[in-house]
């Protein structure tokens, strides 16, 4: 299975997937820490996370897959939502919380 196939499998298997640096318990960058904090603030306790630092193929693969240059990247129900800045804006406007209600 190549990186693209693995990414597709992950985002189609789990309702909430966060590609991040580190783990939810030990984020390795401020943007990843912010993304985890926002998910928890939305009441999302259980989400699938992928540490891109542990897998260089996924680290590059997710950028190619989404056509988005930065990590973290959030997927909800197979749809790319965005990175830390977009998550912050959507959380502040209430739009992110609505995505979890569905």
C-alpha positions in Angstrom: 0.0 0.0 0.0 1.5 3.4 -1.0 1.2 6.6 1.0 -1.8 7.8 -1.1 -3.7 4.5 -0.5 -3.0 4.6 3.2 -4.2 8.2 3.5 -7.4 7.4 1.7 -8.0 4.4 3.9 -7.4 6.4 7.1 -9.7 9.3 6.1 -12.4 6.9 4.9 -12.2 4.7 8.0 -12.2 7.3 10.8 -14.7 10.1 11.1 -12.1 12.6 12.4 -8.4 12.3 11.3 -5.7 14.8 12.3 -2.4 14.6 10.5 0.0 16.3 13.0 3.5 16.5 14.2 3.8 14.3 17.3 0.8 12.9 19.2 -2.2 14.4 20.8 -0.5 13.8 24.2 2.8 15.2 23.0 2.4 17.5 20.1 5.8 18.4 18.5 4.8 21.9 17.2 2.6 24.7 18.4 0.2 24.4 15.4 -0.4 20.7 16.1 -0.9 21.5 19.8 -3.5 24.2 18.8 -5.3 21.8 16.5 -5.6 19.2 19.4 -6.8 21.9 21.8 -9.5 23.0 19.3 -10.7 19.5 18.8 -11.0 18.9 22.5 -12.8 22.3 22.9 -15.3 21.1 20.3 -15.9 18.0 22.6 -14.0 15.6 20.3 -12.2 13.3 22.7 -11.7 10.4 20.3 -10.0 11.1 17.0 -7.5 9.3 14.8 -4.2 11.0 14.7 -1.2 10.4 12.4 2.3 11.5 13.5 3.8 12.7 10.2 7.3 12.9 11.8 7.2 9.1 12.2 6.6 8.5 8.5 8.3 10.7 5.9 6.2 9.2 3.1 2.9 10.2 4.8 4.4 13.6 5.7 4.9 14.4 2.0 2.0 12.3 0.9 -0.6 14.2 2.9 0.6 17.5 1.4 0.3 16.1 -2.1 -3.1 14.5 -1.3 -4.7 17.6 0.0 -2.7 20.1 -2.2 -2.0 21.9 1.1 1.6 22.7 2.1 1.4 22.6 5.9 0.8 20.3 8.8 -1.5 19.8 10.8 -4.4 18.8 8.5 -7.8 18.0 9.7 -10.3 15.7 7.9 -13.9 15.2 9.0 -16.0 12.5 7.4 -13.4 12.1 4.6 -13.4 15.9 3.8 -10.4 18.1 4.1 -11.2 20.9 6.5 -7.9 22.7 6.8 -4.9 23.5 9.0 -4.5 25.2 12.3 -5.4 28.7 11.1 -8.5 27.6 9.4 -9.5 25.4 12.4 -9.0 28.5 14.7 -11.2 30.7 12.4 -13.9 28.1 12.0 -13.9 27.4 15.8 -14.3 31.1 16.6 -17.2 31.5 14.1 -18.9 28.3 15.4 -18.6 26.6 12.0 -16.3 23.8 13.2 -18.6 22.8 16.0 -21.4 22.4 13.5 -19.4 19.9 11.5 -19.1 17.7 14.5 -22.9 17.8 15.1 -23.6 16.0 11.9 
